[in-house]
Amino acid sequence: MAGSTHTVSNQVPPLVGYDVFTADRALTAAVERHLDPDLLDEVLGELSALGRASGSAQVQEWGTHANENPPRLRTHDRYGERIDEVEFHPSWHRLLGKGVSAGLTAAWGRPAGHVRRAAAFLVWTQVEAGNGCPLSMTHAAVPALRTDPELAAEWEPRLTSMVYDRELRPARLKAGALFGMGMTEKQGGSDVRANTTSARPLAEDGTYELTGHKWFCSAPMSDGFLVLAQAPGGLTCFLVPRVLEDGTRNVFLIQRLKDKLGNRSNASAEVEFDGTWARRVGEEGRGVRTIIGMVAATRLDCVLGSAGLMRQAVAQAVHHCTHREAFGGKLVDKPLMRNVLADLALESEAATTLALRLAAAYDDGGEQERALLRIAVPAAKYWVTKRCPPVAVEAAECLGGNGYVEESGMPRLVRESPLNSVWEGAGNVQALDVLRALQREPGALDAYLREVGQARGADHRLDGAIRNLLTELADLEGVEGRARRLAERLALVLQGSLLVRFAPPQVADAFCAARLGGDGGAAFGTLPHTLDLAAVVERARPVS
């Protein structure tokens, strides 16, 4: 039996057994700000219950097991019959079932549905981000289906159900259903108008036969999919059910699963259609317009997902430094480490505050809020998802070598961190979408300027940033080459405006100094030393 050489001390306890929601002061404040007081107790209780589950040892173990046991493709059964099924670890099903029962697909029909769902999505992402994809696709399919009232009446109750039914059978026999999406093809990528999948009309009105492929199909185990294909009238949106009404499997040939950098627990597939039955959604030739509502909703989920990943990374870093001692004291009390942690905390709080503001705009639904979303969603998707990887990497470094070891959980966050920037339109796509909103929808810029203008006069650095932004907008010469810069400035000014209005003064002051006033460096940990950084770090500490 091995002997003990010495007593090991100065070890950090795992961040477990806490309420992920209540411990997040920025998130709880945003929820309270955007909710009707009559709903507050109900929603806070609901989110706290999910937060306690998310922070529990059992659910965190589910996340670990789902990540360590990726899905497997079974193209054929034991008799050689084609089945095209994806097998998941039991922990994946537990996570997905918990996400559905927590209302992560049920926003559209609940009071304040988008704010409560956004907060829950941000919390649940911190357990294991992989199961967020089917939750997001299912949630986002609703606005696309609403372009066809008959289809919406049939499918929306299934998609917004809080019951997880994993069995593949006709949707009419299920208590709840999940949706995936397939737009991207090999030859076109983000240029979906270059899609070559063909749709041949069948005898029954509104039904078609699809032939072609999808290079990326999200959540291939789902009950239905929204896809784009070329009909006689042009690019059109279609609903492809996994199982037909008579119980037979639709032709949905899964060729392989993607071997991805991160997001390992989630299945992303290449699929072939060969005489695949589909129903048209919307009019022929208006596929992009039909599916754009789904795309906008999934882009907001990319913002929420990145905000959740950043929050978990910051929580782990602050927790570690609060308990770990080095060079004669707690790491969190060392001025330079405190600077790093505070800088990371600013990025996390700004992302959370912006994401919840956009969710509240969905709940409002008014013309002004819809116009704001048109420009703010692509700008936020561009910027927040871009900030996620450096936050995750810097937070891992706060743990030293331990942060490079799989058991810490930090490498999983690092691998996951680039995903939301790539999916649902990468950086250039988002920046160009911002330009389209500016050039084609003047109401979008008006709504944006009204929003940020609510903080005018409260901070001179924010006022200066607004003036500089207006100068940028006044000169549209060669604007495409400046699209990323413009999207970045739009997002930063909006974040600054929200923090000045709603965050504690120490947080708003630090953000405006470093992000808008130019008094910060390119790396984290370069905030002005004169700021109250201890208060910023304390606000980010994950203590319920």
HUDAFEN-V973793 format. One record per pair of residues at least 24 apart in sequence whose ideal C-beta (glycine too) atoms are under 6 Angstrom apart, sorted by sequence separation. I is the first residue (numbers start at 0). GAP is how many residues later the second one is. D is the distance in whole Angstrom. If there is no record, write none. Layout:
# HUDAFEN-V973793
i	gap	d
I	GAP	D
I	GAP	D
This chain:
# HUDAFEN-V973793
i	gap	d
64	24	6
250	24	5
468	24	5
65	25	4
98	25	6
250	25	4
391	25	4
20	26	5
21	26	5
64	26	4
65	26	4
249	26	6
353	26	5
505	26	4
509	26	6
20	27	6
249	27	6
465	27	6
388	28	4
464	28	5
18	29	6
21	29	6
61	29	4
65	29	6
185	29	5
387	29	5
388	29	5
505	29	4
506	29	6
20	30	3
104	30	6
184	30	5
198	30	4
313	30	5
505	30	5
19	31	4
103	31	4
183	31	5
313	31	6
18	32	4
61	32	5
98	32	6
181	32	4
183	32	4
196	32	4
197	32	5
198	32	4
18	33	5
61	33	5
94	33	6
104	33	4
194	33	5
350	33	5
19	34	4
104	34	5
107	34	5
219	34	6
313	34	5
461	34	5
19	35	5
95	35	5
181	35	4
384	35	4
385	35	6
18	36	6
94	36	5
98	36	5
191	36	6
384	36	4
17	37	4
180	37	5
310	37	5
140	38	4
179	38	5
239	38	5
309	38	4
461	38	6
179	39	4
137	40	5
237	40	4
238	40	5
346	40	5
15	41	5
137	41	5
309	41	6
451	41	5
458	41	5
136	42	5
179	42	4
192	42	6
237	42	6
238	42	5
451	42	6
454	42	4
457	42	5
136	43	5
178	43	5
181	43	5
133	44	5
136	44	5
177	44	4
236	44	4
306	44	4
346	44	5
177	45	6
178	45	5
179	45	5
180	45	5
181	45	4
182	45	5
236	45	5
306	45	5
381	45	6
451	45	4
454	45	4
176	46	4
454	46	5
219	47	6
343	47	6
235	48	5
306	48	5
381	48	4
434	48	5
219	49	4
380	49	5
381	49	6
236	50	4
461	50	6
108	51	6
232	51	3
233	51	3
235	51	4
303	51	5
343	51	6
431	51	6
460	51	4
464	51	4
49	52	5
107	52	6
170	52	5
216	52	5
232	52	4
234	52	4
302	52	5
377	52	4
430	52	4
230	53	5
236	53	4
430	53	5
433	53	5
458	53	5
105	54	5
216	54	5
236	54	5
461	54	6
104	55	6
214	55	6
377	55	4
378	55	5
460	55	5
105	56	6
377	56	5
430	56	4
460	56	4
213	57	5
299	58	6
102	59	6
212	59	5
227	59	5
66	61	6
100	61	5
211	61	5
65	62	5
210	62	6
374	62	4
209	63	4
373	63	5
62	64	4
99	64	4
62	65	3
208	66	5
209	66	4
96	67	4
373	67	6
58	68	6
209	68	5
53	69	5
374	69	4
49	70	6
207	70	5
373	70	4
38	72	6
46	72	5
50	72	6
206	72	6
370	72	4
38	73	6
42	73	5
49	73	6
53	73	5
92	73	6
169	73	5
205	73	6
370	73	5
374	73	5
168	74	6
205	74	5
167	75	6
169	75	6
371	75	4
370	76	4
34	77	5
169	77	6
299	77	6
302	77	5
320	77	6
298	78	5
302	78	6
305	78	5
309	78	6
312	78	6
316	78	4
301	79	5
305	79	5
308	79	6
312	79	5
319	79	5
367	79	5
371	79	6
33	81	5
136	81	6
295	81	6
302	81	5
309	81	5
313	81	6
316	81	4
136	82	5
143	82	6
298	82	4
305	82	4
312	82	4
301	83	6
132	85	6
133	85	4
140	85	6
132	86	5
30	88	5
26	92	6
312	100	5
20	102	5
19	103	5
308	104	6
381	105	4
382	105	6
19	106	6
308	107	6
308	108	6
378	108	5
382	108	3
378	111	4
379	111	6
378	112	5
305	114	5
304	115	5
301	118	4
301	122	5
298	125	5
297	126	5
393	130	5
129	133	5
132	133	5
147	133	5
85	134	6
85	135	4
129	135	3
146	135	4
129	136	4
127	137	6
353	141	5
356	141	6
146	143	5
349	145	4
352	145	5
143	146	6
143	147	5
143	149	5
142	150	3
143	150	4
140	153	6
261	153	3
139	154	4
260	154	5
261	154	4
262	156	5
139	157	4
261	157	6
139	158	5
348	158	6
135	162	5
345	164	6
135	165	4
345	165	5
83	168	6
83	169	6
83	170	4
91	173	6
131	173	6
124	180	5
343	180	6
72	181	6
85	181	5
342	181	4
121	182	5
125	182	5
342	182	6
120	183	5
124	183	3
72	184	5
339	184	5
342	184	5
121	185	6
339	185	4
341	185	6
117	186	6
121	186	4
125	186	4
338	186	5
338	188	5
341	191	4
344	191	5
69	194	5
338	194	6
341	194	4
337	195	5
341	195	5
344	195	4
70	196	4
340	196	5
66	197	5
66	198	5
65	199	4
337	199	6
317	222	5
317	223	5
318	223	6
313	226	6
314	227	4
117	238	6
189	239	5
117	241	4
114	244	5
113	245	4
114	245	5
113	248	4
114	248	6
113	249	5
111	251	6
128	287	5
14	304	5
11	308	5
11	311	4
11	312	5
9	315	5
25	323	4
29	323	6
26	325	5
25	326	5
29	326	4
33	326	4
66	345	6
24	514	5
22	519	4
22	520	6
22	521	5
21	522	5
18	525	4
17	526	5
